[in-house]
């Protein structure tokens, strides 16, 4: 079923490219139908998933290139299924918005479907060789979505996005080639077992070709290469500079996918790969990593406050929110000597991370969708270009306001519970870092409230038509999810809790 789920969007992309250019509506119907079929299959997997088990499910394993240690190895635990569900929700949301507000062409639809296939493959592959193909596959359609349909500086933004991500991919590849050379496998599960036991460190010692470098330093270099690859994708300060310009120049509906899904690939990499395989190296660098995380949270929140471009503002907001995810991950990585109370706090923090990943994917995508509406109505995206919109478009302002309040973590909406769990777990584990990170929460509330004040209130500067029935129906499912997950977060926590408990047990010492 995972294979079908992965290939279905790719087959859809091929079908769309066969549709004549003049039959755009047919291509859109096929594309949206494929995304709905993918969502249906993802929900079917959820229905068959045993949420009480932390074991991998729906596993498929076949020999692929035995001489390279490459296998076709896919499976799902709570983390993978959560990311697949998020992908299956955000892609049709973005595609429907693109068809309505940006006039998506056949090529645009095909690229979006190809991107979905790459994302699902990334979230389900468990062998590095196989996983890396899908990791890179997600880069190519993203580049062309920015390059072909972006703003005036789209070429610069697309090139910067491509170069940053490619550098991270190269360092990832070098790190895992080193691990394969030492351990002899690309299997994430086997690599995690070997590295947790510490036996791979012993395999470094007899190498005569690097006699002057301490073994721990060589292991740290391998870790640093993998860390850089995921840090760029999240992004972690100071590797974040590509993101604001990319989100600003990309079409708003493409930014929905960039912020809703592609940035989550970095968090997924920290959870699935970096934390299980390099726990000791992460602990050795824990203090500098926490300081970089705090810079990510606090600086990006204040930078968002200084922006006048709505898309750049939301881009910095995305960096800020993902910084909380990294705070939870690094706090959970701390050595606690097997203290059972602190192990529970690690589980709380990691549950908060997964909930925050899912919730931010929904709310950030919705906010960029509302920016797409403003661009569609006026061709503008700057805060100073608007004012008093609540008088002319009360439905639009009301729904966008709900999304903004969800983003700042208002109780009763989906953003609150994830952040609460992250801080609940982080305070006992890294109290100084959690305390400083609260400044980011304050700054987030300030810049989002300021944005709403300037855009929604005051004298009406530029009248726009309110959302029509067909338009508000596009965002209605996302708004419904914000309320449902704010009031009933256990629907996600039940799915992830067994997986998180397994992660916390591995990090207990």
ABEGO torsion letter per residue (X at the ends): XAAAAAAAAAAAAAAAAABBAABAAAAAAAAAAAAAAAAAAAAAAAAABBAABABBBGBBBBBABAAAGBBBBBBBBAAAAAAAAAAAAAAAAAAAAAAAAAGBBAAAAAAAAAAAAAAAAAAABABAAAAAAAAAAAAAAAAAAAAAABBAAAAAAAAAAAAAAAAAAAAAAAAAAAAAAAAGBABAAAAAAAAAAGAAAAAAAABAABAABBAAAAAAAAAAAAAAAAAAAOBBOAAAAAAAAAAAABBAAAAAAAAAAAAAAAAAAAAAAAAAABAAAAAAAAAAAAAAAAAAAAAAAAAAAABABAAAAAAAAAAAAAAAAAAAAAAAABBAGGBAAAAAAAAAAAAAAAAAAAAAAAAAAAAAAAAAAAAAAAGBABAAABEGAAAABAAAAAAAAAAAAAAAGBBGBAAAAAAAAAAAAAAAABAAAAAAAAAAAAAAAAAAAAAAAAAABEBBABBBBBBBAAAAAAAAAAAAAAAAAAABAAAAAAAAAAAAAAAAAAAAX
